[in-house]
Amino acid sequence: MTHPTLSREEISQLGKEIYQQRIRDHIETAENIGKIIAIDLDTGEYEVDQDLLAACHRLQERQPNAVTWAERIGYDAVYAIGGTLLRTTL
């Protein structure tokens, strides 16, 4: 299933829901905090890497039509422009 009609807001909401409900408890370890997770919104498959593009490319190699959501593990944003990344807590 693909989501060509989802808005950016809907993609963001779905990505956050999948992360919170299915992945977060397994992935937020000391070694992963600060890394990037790229999630396929259709399958829930994901890749973790220090680099956003590397995580997305590996995911798309497995799932070429992936609708991808990415976030920084343990933080409120992937990047901060003119601000500070805030650490989230369990």
PyRosetta script that sets phi, psi and omega in degrees:
from pyrosetta import init, pose_from_sequence

init()
pose = pose_from_sequence("MTHPTLSREEISQLGKEIYQQRIRDHIETAENIGKIIAIDLDTGEYEVDQDLLAACHRLQERQPNAVTWAERIGYDAVYAIGGTLLRTTL")
pose.set_psi(1, 133.8)
pose.set_omega(1, 174.4)
pose.set_phi(2, -115.6)
pose.set_psi(2, 166.1)
pose.set_omega(2, -174.0)
pose.set_phi(3, -124.6)
pose.set_psi(3, 61.0)
pose.set_omega(3, -175.5)
pose.set_phi(4, -67.9)
pose.set_psi(4, -18.7)
pose.set_omega(4, -176.8)
pose.set_phi(5, -100.3)
pose.set_psi(5, 2.4)
pose.set_omega(5, 179.3)
pose.set_phi(6, -74.2)
pose.set_psi(6, 139.1)
pose.set_omega(6, 175.1)
pose.set_phi(7, -77.6)
pose.set_psi(7, 168.3)
pose.set_omega(7, 176.2)
pose.set_phi(8, -58.7)
pose.set_psi(8, -38.4)
pose.set_omega(8, 179.9)
pose.set_phi(9, -65.4)
pose.set_psi(9, -40.2)
pose.set_omega(9, 179.4)
pose.set_phi(10, -68.7)
pose.set_psi(10, -39.1)
pose.set_omega(10, 176.4)
pose.set_phi(11, -62.5)
pose.set_psi(11, -43.7)
pose.set_omega(11, 178.8)
pose.set_phi(12, -61.3)
pose.set_psi(12, -46.6)
pose.set_omega(12, -179.3)
pose.set_phi(13, -62.4)
pose.set_psi(13, -46.0)
pose.set_omega(13, -179.5)
pose.set_phi(14, -64.3)
pose.set_psi(14, -43.9)
pose.set_omega(14, 178.3)
pose.set_phi(15, -60.0)
pose.set_psi(15, -44.7)
pose.set_omega(15, 179.4)
pose.set_phi(16, -64.7)
pose.set_psi(16, -39.8)
pose.set_omega(16, 178.9)
pose.set_phi(17, -63.5)
pose.set_psi(17, -46.6)
pose.set_omega(17, 179.4)
pose.set_phi(18, -60.6)
pose.set_psi(18, -45.1)
pose.set_omega(18, -179.9)
pose.set_phi(19, -60.7)
pose.set_psi(19, -50.4)
pose.set_omega(19, -176.5)
pose.set_phi(20, -65.2)
pose.set_psi(20, -43.2)
pose.set_omega(20, -172.1)
pose.set_phi(21, -84.9)
pose.set_psi(21, -30.8)
pose.set_omega(21, -170.9)
pose.set_phi(22, -120.1)
pose.set_psi(22, -20.7)
pose.set_omega(22, -170.3)
pose.set_phi(23, -119.7)
pose.set_psi(23, -38.8)
pose.set_omega(23, -168.2)
pose.set_phi(24, -51.3)
pose.set_psi(24, -48.1)
pose.set_omega(24, -176.6)
pose.set_phi(25, -62.3)
pose.set_psi(25, -25.3)
pose.set_omega(25, -178.1)
pose.set_phi(26, -91.0)
pose.set_psi(26, -24.8)
pose.set_omega(26, -168.8)
pose.set_phi(27, -106.5)
pose.set_psi(27, -23.5)
pose.set_omega(27, -177.5)
pose.set_phi(28, -81.2)
pose.set_psi(28, 78.0)
pose.set_omega(28, 176.1)
pose.set_phi(29, -110.1)
pose.set_psi(29, 165.1)
pose.set_omega(29, -178.9)
pose.set_phi(30, -55.7)
pose.set_psi(30, -38.0)
pose.set_omega(30, -178.2)
pose.set_phi(31, -73.8)
pose.set_psi(31, -19.2)
pose.set_omega(31, -178.5)
pose.set_phi(32, -99.8)
pose.set_psi(32, -14.7)
pose.set_omega(32, -178.5)
pose.set_phi(33, -58.2)
pose.set_psi(33, 127.5)
pose.set_omega(33, 179.7)
pose.set_phi(34, 95.6)
pose.set_psi(34, -14.7)
pose.set_omega(34, 176.6)
pose.set_phi(35, -79.4)
pose.set_psi(35, 171.0)
pose.set_omega(35, 180.0)
pose.set_phi(36, -101.3)
pose.set_psi(36, 138.6)
pose.set_omega(36, 171.8)
pose.set_phi(37, -116.7)
pose.set_psi(37, 131.0)
pose.set_omega(37, 175.0)
pose.set_phi(38, -111.4)
pose.set_psi(38, 126.9)
pose.set_omega(38, -174.0)
pose.set_phi(39, -119.8)
pose.set_psi(39, 132.6)
pose.set_omega(39, 172.3)
pose.set_phi(40, -81.8)
pose.set_psi(40, 118.1)
pose.set_omega(40, -175.8)
pose.set_phi(41, -68.5)
pose.set_psi(41, -20.8)
pose.set_omega(41, 179.0)
pose.set_phi(42, -80.9)
pose.set_psi(42, -44.3)
pose.set_omega(42, -172.3)
pose.set_phi(43, -103.8)
pose.set_psi(43, -21.4)
pose.set_omega(43, -173.9)
pose.set_phi(44, 81.8)
pose.set_psi(44, -1.0)
pose.set_omega(44, 176.2)
pose.set_phi(45, -66.3)
pose.set_psi(45, 153.1)
pose.set_omega(45, -178.3)
pose.set_phi(46, -149.8)
pose.set_psi(46, 164.0)
pose.set_omega(46, 174.6)
pose.set_phi(47, -133.0)
pose.set_psi(47, 145.2)
pose.set_omega(47, 178.8)
pose.set_phi(48, -121.3)
pose.set_psi(48, 136.7)
pose.set_omega(48, 179.4)
pose.set_phi(49, -159.9)
pose.set_psi(49, 162.5)
pose.set_omega(49, 172.6)
pose.set_phi(50, -69.0)
pose.set_psi(50, -26.7)
pose.set_omega(50, -173.2)
pose.set_phi(51, -109.5)
pose.set_psi(51, 129.3)
pose.set_omega(51, -179.0)
pose.set_phi(52, -58.6)
pose.set_psi(52, -49.7)
pose.set_omega(52, -177.8)
pose.set_phi(53, -64.9)
pose.set_psi(53, -38.9)
pose.set_omega(53, 179.1)
pose.set_phi(54, -62.5)
pose.set_psi(54, -44.3)
pose.set_omega(54, 178.9)
pose.set_phi(55, -62.8)
pose.set_psi(55, -44.2)
pose.set_omega(55, -179.6)
pose.set_phi(56, -66.3)
pose.set_psi(56, -41.5)
pose.set_omega(56, -179.6)
pose.set_phi(57, -65.1)
pose.set_psi(57, -42.5)
pose.set_omega(57, 178.4)
pose.set_phi(58, -64.0)
pose.set_psi(58, -40.2)
pose.set_omega(58, 178.4)
pose.set_phi(59, -63.9)
pose.set_psi(59, -43.3)
pose.set_omega(59, -178.5)
pose.set_phi(60, -71.7)
pose.set_psi(60, -21.6)
pose.set_omega(60, 172.7)
pose.set_phi(61, -64.7)
pose.set_psi(61, -38.6)
pose.set_omega(61, 179.1)
pose.set_phi(62, -82.2)
pose.set_psi(62, -35.3)
pose.set_omega(62, -176.1)
pose.set_phi(63, -129.1)
pose.set_psi(63, 82.0)
pose.set_omega(63, -173.0)
pose.set_phi(64, -58.8)
pose.set_psi(64, -27.9)
pose.set_omega(64, -178.3)
pose.set_phi(65, -103.4)
pose.set_psi(65, 23.3)
pose.set_omega(65, -176.0)
pose.set_phi(66, -61.8)
pose.set_psi(66, 136.7)
pose.set_omega(66, 164.8)
pose.set_phi(67, -93.6)
pose.set_psi(67, 113.3)
pose.set_omega(67, -166.7)
pose.set_phi(68, -105.8)
pose.set_psi(68, 135.2)
pose.set_omega(68, 170.7)
pose.set_phi(69, -116.5)
pose.set_psi(69, 136.1)
pose.set_omega(69, 179.3)
pose.set_phi(70, -130.3)
pose.set_psi(70, 147.6)
pose.set_omega(70, 174.1)
pose.set_phi(71, -153.2)
pose.set_psi(71, 164.1)
pose.set_omega(71, 177.5)
pose.set_phi(72, -88.9)
pose.set_psi(72, 125.1)
pose.set_omega(72, -176.2)
pose.set_phi(73, -64.7)
pose.set_psi(73, 124.0)
pose.set_omega(73, 177.1)
pose.set_phi(74, 85.3)
pose.set_psi(74, 4.7)
pose.set_omega(74, -179.3)
pose.set_phi(75, -130.7)
pose.set_psi(75, 166.0)
pose.set_omega(75, -175.9)
pose.set_phi(76, -84.7)
pose.set_psi(76, -8.0)
pose.set_omega(76, -179.1)
pose.set_phi(77, -155.8)
pose.set_psi(77, 161.4)
pose.set_omega(77, 176.6)
pose.set_phi(78, -75.0)
pose.set_psi(78, -48.1)
pose.set_omega(78, 179.8)
pose.set_phi(79, -133.2)
pose.set_psi(79, 155.6)
pose.set_omega(79, 175.0)
pose.set_phi(80, -121.4)
pose.set_psi(80, 125.5)
pose.set_omega(80, 176.8)
pose.set_phi(81, -110.2)
pose.set_psi(81, 113.0)
pose.set_omega(81, -179.8)
pose.set_phi(82, 70.4)
pose.set_psi(82, 20.8)
pose.set_omega(82, -179.4)
pose.set_phi(83, -150.0)
pose.set_psi(83, -161.0)
pose.set_omega(83, -177.3)
pose.set_phi(84, -128.0)
pose.set_psi(84, 137.2)
pose.set_omega(84, 172.8)
pose.set_phi(85, -72.5)
pose.set_psi(85, 135.1)
pose.set_omega(85, 179.4)
pose.set_phi(86, -103.8)
pose.set_psi(86, 133.3)
pose.set_omega(86, 179.1)
pose.set_phi(87, -75.4)
pose.set_psi(87, 129.9)
pose.set_omega(87, 174.9)
pose.set_phi(88, -90.2)
pose.set_psi(88, 162.3)
pose.set_omega(88, 178.0)
pose.set_phi(89, -126.6)
pose.set_psi(89, 154.1)
pose.set_omega(89, 176.6)
pose.set_phi(90, -74.4)
pose.dump_pdb("model.pdb")
